[in-house]
Amino acid sequence: MREIAKKFKNKKFIMPYVADEMFEVKNVGLFNDRMIFEADGVEEKDIEKAIDEAIKELSDKTGIDINYLKEYIQVEYVIKDVKSGNIVDEIYKYLDTKELFFQTPTEDKFKNFFQNVNNTELAKFAFGKDHKSFDSLLEIALADIIDDDLREIIREYEEKDINIFEDEELNKKYNFQDYHKYVAIVQVDGDNMSKVNKLLDNASIEDYEELSKDLFKFVKEAVDEIKRFGGFVVYAGGDDLLFFAPVKNENKNILDLAFKLDELYQDKMKKWNEKLKNTKTTLSFGVNVSYYKFPMYEALRNAQSLLFDKAKSVKNTIAIDVIKHSGQVFNAVIKKEKVEEIKALLNNNFKFDTSIIYKIDTFKNVLKLLNEGDRFKAFFKNYFNENYSKNRDFYNLLAEIMYKLKISNYPEYLKVIYFILRFNKFIRTKDDKADNS
């Protein structure tokens, strides 16, 4: 799609945003599987030529037979005169119909290609001439401590199926933490984009271009933010993201990253939200955190399910599962309406007794009856009297946040509180945990 877009970049694009800076971005897929542009002076033979040239280049870079690729990668197109209404909706009707007839070959010629993908021209083209290999999930998980020596050791150990966490010398040198054994797979999608698209009924091409450009600005900043965090972006198309990331990197964690991406999105979509009535476009997240050896396909499928079955059903939420190596799972659907309260609890440095996590779950029916801030404070003073005095500030913070979430009708606030406290414990260093137990 990138190579086809390059052939028509002098045309006015409705979607995606197409400009020279788009073609300068490496290491991430920015082009989705659909594009719409003004076809003044463009004939069918021009489009067919662009498609053929793109597939030929792909064949040259992969070594896969061009005739097989032409059969496998089926590129459909329509040229239509849209005089009124919504350009995207009108064109999509035709594309949707064409995609109903999609068929894939029974033979798989990609298997051998992907077994040696790092040494292909395609990898050099996509990731730069210096590209040698992709980071493994373990390398991503260790983002906050990894160096060249450790990277080399990891690759050597993985070839021999040796667990680096059982190496006492490495443990002593790098101070491995529990969260280093886990990696996050994150899928993100925009909410209410159909309503944003509705704003463009009978709009000019320039208006469509403006929306596409704003989404590109978000994507560009989001990709930079994810990379700074140590993540690897698979694709980033407008409001749609998929990436791998460590659970924690230095003093930030995966939920902090999600909140930051949300800030970037709100900033870039501000003018569109101002035009919407009684709603706005937001981001929803599906986050699967699991052991680095957990089957990737299952982790990816779970991230997709968390996004589309849980987060998107509520909107503006983070649906997250933490699947421990033991098989134990703790999870929550975190609505981003009370971000500051969630952050305060998530990133607190109080040395609280971790038994509180389980006591909150035990006494959840009592907590549901409380409706005043002082009652929450009194609850902790009465039920945690054995260590209340040394942890007074923490209990007061917890009581305050619980009360704020309760009176704001925050959905399943006790489950979210329980999750945040467990996640806080999960990402702490071993030294911190020693103080908490």
N, C-alpha and C positions, 0 to 999 in steps of 0.2 A: 504493500500500500504506500509505503514511503517512496519507492521508486516510481510508482505510477503518479503520485502527487507531484513529484519533481518535474515530470513532463508537462504539467499544466499549472505550474506555480505562478504564472503570469495572469491566470484567471482569478476571478473573485470567488473565494471559497466560503460556503455557508457553514460547512463543518468538515473536518476540524479546522482549527486555525493553521494556515499555511503561510510561512514566511521563511526567509533564509535562516533565521535563528533556530527554527524547528529542525533543520537538517544538520545543524552543528551539534545537537545533543546526542551523546553516545551512551551506551551501557543500559538503555532502558527502552522498552517498546512504547512509543508515543502515539502511533497510528492505530486506530481501531479498525474493524473490518468493514466500515462504511464511510464513504465520503460523498459530499454533494458540492458541486461547483457550477458556476454559470458557464454554459457551453456555447456561448456565442462564437460562431465560426468553427466549432469543433464538429467533425463528422465521425460516424461510426468507425471508419477505417483508422482514424487517428487514435481512438480509444483502444481498438484491437491491437494496433501497433505498439502502443504503450504497454499493454498487458503482455504481449509476446516478448517484448524486450526485457521486461521485469522478470518474467519466468526464465528467460534464457540466462540472465545474469545470475539468478538463483541456482540454475543448473550448473553454471560455471563454478560457482562458489561452493557447491555441495558435492559435485561429481555425480549427482543423480540424473538419470536419463530425462531429457527435456519432455519427451512425449508422455512419460509417466507423470511428471509434474503438471503438465497441461490437463491431464485427466484427474489428478488428485486435487490441485488447487483450482477450483472452478470460480472464476471471476465473472459475476453477472453485472450488467449495467443497463440503464434506461436513459433515454434522452426525451424529456417531456417539456412542454410549454405550460408553465404554471402561471396563470394570470391573476389569481386571487387565493385567499385562504392562507394556510400554513405550508410553506415550501417543504419542510421536513416531513410533515405528516403525509402530504400528497406523494412525495417520492417514495416514502417508506411503504406505501400501499403496494406499489409495483415491485419493490425489492422483496417484500415479504412473500409475495406470490411466487417470484422466481426461486426463492430459497426452498420452497416446498419440494422442488424437483431435484434437490442436491443428492448426489450419490458418490460414495467413495469406493475406490478400487479394493478388491479383496486382498491383493498382494501388498505387503508392507516392505517398502524399500528404504524406510527411514531407520530401521533397527540398527543396522551396521553403521550408518552415518552417526547416530547419537552415541554409539559406543566409543567413537573417536572424535567427538565434536570439537574438542579443544584445539585440535591440529588442523581444522578446516579453514578455508579462506573465508567462509561465512562468519566464523567466530572472530577472526582478525578484523573483518569489515565492520562487525557490529560493536566490538569491544576494544578496538585498537590493535595495532600491530604488536604491541608488547603483551597481549593477552596470552597467558599460558594455561590457566585453568580457572574454574569457578570455585569459590569458597565452598567448603562443605558446610553442612548445618552446624557441626561442632565448631568450626572456625568462626561462624557467625555468632554462635552462642557465647564464645569467649572474647567478644570484641573489646571488652574493657581491659584485657590483660595481654592479648596476643601480640607477639613480636615475630620476627622472621625465624628465629630459632624454634619457637614453639610451633609455628606453622609447619616447619619442616618435620618436626617430631610427630605432629598429628598425622601428617600424610604417610609417614613411615609406619606408625602404629596402626593406622586404619587399614593399610595394605595387609598387615599381619594379624588384623582383628584383635589388637591389644587395647585394653581400656586404659587411657592415660590417667584416669582418676585413681587408679590403683597403684600408680608409681609414686612411692613415698618421696623421692628426691624432687620430682616435679611438683608435688603438692607443697613441699617446703619452699621451693623457689617461687612458685606462682600463686600460692595461697588460694587454691581452688575453693569456690563456694558452691553451695547446693544449686543455686540458680544457674550456674555455668553449665549444668547438664541439660538445660532446657532451652528451647528455641520457640519463637512465636511465628505463626503464619497468620497474616492479617489481610483480610479482604474488606474493601471500603466501597461504598456506593452512595451517591447523592439521593436525598429524599426530595420529593415534589418537583423533580425536574420536568415532568410533564406540564406542570402549572407554569413553570418558567417558559417552557416552549410555547405555551398558549399565549403568552404576552406578545409573541411574534406573529400572530395572525395578521395577515395583510401588511406586514412590516417590510422595510427595505432590506436589501441584501447587506447593507452596511450595519444594520441592527443585528443580523445573524452573525456577521463577522465580529461584532463587538462582544457578543456572548462567547463565541469560540475563543476569542483572544483572552477574555477574563479567565476562562477555564484553563487555558494554556499557562497563564501566569501562575495560577494556583498549582498546577502540576509541576511546573519548573521549581517553585519554591518547596513544594512538598517532597520532591525527589531529593533535593539538596538536604533537607531536614532529615530524611530517612537515612541518607548516606552518612551524614554526620553522626547519627546515632549508631552506625555500624550495620545498617540493614542492607539488603539487596532487593532492588525493585525489579519485579518481573515485567509488569506493564503499568502504565499510568496514562489512561486515556480520558481526559476531561474530569468527570466526577467519579471515575472508576479506577481503583488501585488494587494491586496485589503485590505483597512484598513479604520477605522473610526478615526477621529482626531478632537481636538478642532480647532477653527479658529485662536486662538492666545494663546500662553503660555509664560508669562513673556514678553521678548522683541523680540520674534520670532513669525512669523505668518505662515499660511499654505503654502504660496508661498515660504517663506524662506526654509521650510522643503522640498518642491519639488526641489528647487535648490540644496539643500544639498544631496538629494538622487541621483540627476543627477551627482554630483561631485563624489560620491562613485562609481557609475556605470562606469563613464569614467575612473576612476583609475583602476578598476578591469578588464576592457575590453580594456585597452590601447594596449596591444600586439596584440590583434585581430584586432583592428582598424588600426594598422600599416601595417597589411597584406592585408587589403582591399584596392581596388583601386577606387578612385573617389567617395567614399562614406564611411560611418562609421555607426556603431550601436549606437543608442541613445535611450533615454526613452521618451515616450509620456504619458501624464497624462489626465485623465478625472476627474474633481473636481466639485462635487455638494455641495454647501454650502446652507443650508436651516434651517428653524426654527426647533427646536428640536422635535416638535410635527408633523412636516410634515410627511406624509405617507412614511415609510421607503422603501417600495417596489418601489414607484415612484422615490424616491431620488436615489436609487441604479440603477434603470433602466436609469435614466438621466445621472448618472456618466458613465455608460457603453456606452450610446449613444454619450456623449461628447468625450469619448476616441476613439471609433471606427468610428464614423461618421465625427468627426471634427479633433481631434488631429492627428489621424493616417493617415488621408488623406493628411496632410501637413508634418508630422513627426517632431520629436524633439520639440514638443510644449506642452503647458499646455492649455487645453480648460476648462474654468471655468465659471460656472453660480453661481451667488449669488441671491437666491430667497428670497426676504424679506417677512416678515410675512404679510405685506399688499398685497402681490401678485406681487409687482413690481420686475422686474428682471433686473440686469445689468451683462454683460458678456463680454468675450473677448477670443481670441485665441492668446496666448502669445508665440511667437517663442523664443527659448532659446539662440539665437545667440548673443544677446546683453544683457547678464545677468547683467553685472555691471551697465549699464545705468538704467535698470529696477529696480535693487536693490536701486540705489541712489534715485530714485523718490519714490519708495515704502516705504522706511524706513527713509525718511527725517523728521526732527523734527521742520521744520519751521511752524510758526503760520500763515499760509496763509488763506485768505478769501475764504470760500468754494463756494462762488458765481462764482469763477473762473472755477469750474467744468462745470457749465452750460453755461458759456460764451464761453468756448472752443468749446462746441458742437454747439452753435449758430453761431460762426464765422469759422466753419470748412472749408467752401468753400474759405474763405480768406486765411487761413493757408495753404491750399493745393497749393496756388500759390507761396509761399515763398520758396526760394532756397538758401539763404545765412544766416549765423549765425547772422549777425548784423540785418538782416531784422526781424528775430524772436524776438530779443531783443527790436527792435523798435516797433514791434506790441504790446508787453505787456506794454511798456511805454505809447503808445498812447491810447490803449483801456482800460487800467486799471489805468489811471492817478490819480484817487481819492485815491488810497491806494498804488500806486507803490513805493513811497519813503520808506515806512516802511517795505515793503516786497521785496525790490530790490534784495537781495541775492537769495530768492526763485525764483523770476521771471527769473533771470539770469540762475539759474540751470535748470529750466524748458525749457527755450529757447535753452540752450546748448544741452539738451537731445533730444528735438524735432528735432533740426538740424541734430544731429548725426544719429538718426533713419531715417530721411527723406533721407539723402544722401546715406545711406546704403540700400535703397529700402526695408526697413523693412515693411512687409505686414500689411496693415491697422493700421499704427502707431498711427494715431490720435485716433482711437477707443481704442487702448491699453493704450495710455496716459490718456484718459478719464476714462477708467476702473481703472487704477492704482490710480488715484487721488480719485475716489469714494471709492475704497477699503481702501485707506489710511485713509479716513474720517471714514469709517465703523469700523475700528479696533482701533480707538483712544478712549481714556477714555473720560468720560463726561466733565471732567475739561478742557481737550484740546479742545473739541468741543465748549465749552463756549467761549474760546478765539478766535476761528475761525469764529464764526457766525457774 
